[in-house]
Amino acid sequence: MLVVQALDRLFFEFDGYRFQLNKGEKLLFAEDVFNSLPENLKANFKQVSVELPPFYNGEDLKYKTILVFMYGAIGDVLCSTVALRELKRRYPKARLYVAVSKKAKPVLENLPYIDKLLPHPTPLKDVLKADYIVRAVEMVNTPSFDNLNMVKWFLWKLRLYFAEDETPDVYVDQKVVEELRPVFEEIKRLSGKDKVLLFHYLASSIHRTLPIKLLKDVEELIREEYVPVVCSLPEEDITVEVSLDIYGIKAANLSYLMKDLRYLIGAVYLSDAIITTDTATLHIAGGLKKPTVAIGGPIEMSTRVDTYPTVIPVRAHYTGQTCRAPCGIHAISEPCPEAKVKHQFYSPCFESIPPKVIYYALKDAELSAQKDYPKPEKCPLCQSSTSFSLFEVINGYRIFECHSCGLQFSYPRKAMDYDQAYEGETQGLLEIGETGRVYQSYLNVEEEEKERLKWERLPRLNVLLPILSLIPKGKLLDVGCATGNFLLIAKKFGFDVYGMDAGEEAVQVARKKYKLNVVKALTFEDLPPEMKGPYKVITAFEVIEHLEEPFKFLKDIYDLLEEGGFVILSCPPYFKFENMALSYRRYKWWYGDYPPNHINRFKPWTLFYGLKLAGFEEAVIFTEPLLTGTVLEGITPKGIQLKDDKNNVFNIPPNLVAHIVLSNLTPLYVNARLLGNFQFAIGVKGKSGIDWEKVLRDSIAISCADIMWPH
């Protein structure tokens, strides 16, 4: 921020505001806003030093005046309304002044909790009336703004942190709505559809604009339910019309009606659902709680949508020659570097999003907007009947989180058909992602020795080799054994091995190819009498996340074990490195960690708690080692510029930055207990006499060396 003083009497217009200044009068600018002034206008000011009100740091605001000094695009200012509303709720006796750009002023001018709206730049005499000031300018491309959710950023700047309602206030001008309503009704009448889908594919930056062909593909998928409309700025109307004509898109182009922001808000209000890459439209739709799909290629959508319960984020799944999505580039006036390399206009990362993903996301957004829906009565693991929060909606399922044990679980409970999965028949998003191919890959087996060695090299089984050498030998049952890959390893270590699996084809491979004692069984009750235990060891790798009754499963394992017996479980880790670096990202459509494939998600303490509830006296949790590839799933090293003391510039390319970072993480690879890509739990029925702290520390270190630095 900077204060400037008029060198003479001035009359000028800037950003839609008119200013009349006497010589010596002062204005407060954001520095980047002042730099955008025409040079001839800047020459009429000089920068001066003035003591401004102190920055607000959480003080009591009763009977105080606070100035929130913003400039802001429409979307940014919409996000600020959450914090502004919450501030006045907590301090109703405070006076709230807000400085804002003229373009975004309509967002705030009808909100009852704002006492005074000021222009930006702001007359210093108005600034000095405030007891405190909040600096909400010059934030684009800063680490805090680029990495925090926008609503959370404003809550943080105003030292509020949380709000009762974290969706924006959107003022709807009912006169505008009534002006637009006949148009929307006529569109529905002519199309024979009851619902309107507003599609906003243009963004303020070229590289965030969606390829128009995507609208055509989505239009084909939604045509039985929705009539699409396009509402863009009037100056873009010619571009829109040409694009629609080229691809034969039947969407109604209402851009000519969008006179100003009020009309876009009215159009969103009258629409039944929204698909958008434009963030202003996204924030309007989120505030109005409309079913919305927000498509993000270059930017991470969690920074935009995480506080909006009716918005589904759809990310790109793309690795190119110059980047990996999301690249984080927020605002540029030309195609992105990857598009230039590929000689195209639109960002290539958008091409990685299948149209069907957008369609399924739209159906999930509709579910998210429902107010009345079935809710669980008790947790399927800890059996608690305390309250459950809705974590996400994905692939037609709601996923809740238990406040008692931390389990995330789908409700209603329905596991997938595994015979169909092995045949590659999956449903919804699973048919698009990698899940079906994973199940089918289990059937591609080699001769016994090669097959065993192949699986021993996998980090998720390699880490168990030292542990298997230590556990007393006896009968071992592998639950969900697939084609018997782990049974081959266990047999090598001297165990008497048995297996069960829900897939008929996998069982037949294990029997015929490797002569293993394996049966088709979905539950322990389905086992033949001679296989009902007791066992010294029961293993279940990537099984418990699929089960409708995980607690019963753990209890049944306990009952099948002999005294002193061991259970070894694995499941996807909630806090693997990627999720620690990027948070657990909702709607990771390509990964398969959602129903009906995975219907449970376990945090480390959740799995520990479940084992203790089932009766196991000893329980430990760990993951496979953290590896270099695992680190790169969570971070994308960028090139950097360095200057020496003589101002010589050295460009360090991304691959060299990655090498430097990864080579300095060796202690983490050797020692990290919970950052790997597969999570394990070991439970003991009774006492083992094993020093688990030492065993796990050594097993992870040895496995790391075996995988990363083999002889």
Secondary structure by P-SEA (a helix, b strand, c coil): cbbbbbccccccccccbbbbbcccbbbbbcaaaaaaccaaaaaabbbbbbbccccccccccccbbbbbcccccaaaaaaaaaaaaaaaaacccbbbbbbbcccccccccccccccccccccccaaaaaaccbbbbccccccccccccccaaaaaaaaaccccccccbbbbbbcaaaaaaaaaaaaaaaaaacccbbbbbbcccccccccccaaaaaaaaaaacccbbbbbbccccaaaaaaaaaaaacccccccccccccaaaaaaaaaaccbbbbccaaaaaaaaaaccbbbbbbccccccccccccccbbbbbbbcccccccccccccccccccaaaaaaccccccccccccaaaaaaaaaaaaaaaccbbbbbccccccccccccccccccccbbbbbbcccbbbbbcccccccaaaaaaccccccccccaaaaaaaaaaccccaaaaaaaaaacaaaaaaaaaaacccccbbbbccccccaaaaaaaaaccccccccccaaaaaaaacccccccccccccccccccccccccbbbbcccccccccaaaaaaaaaaaccccbbbbbbcccccccccccccccccccccccccccccccccaaaaaaaaaaacccbbbbbbccccaaaaaacbbbbbbcccccccbbbbbcaaaaaaaaaaaaccccccccccccbbbbbbbccccccaaaaaaaaaaaaaaaaccccc
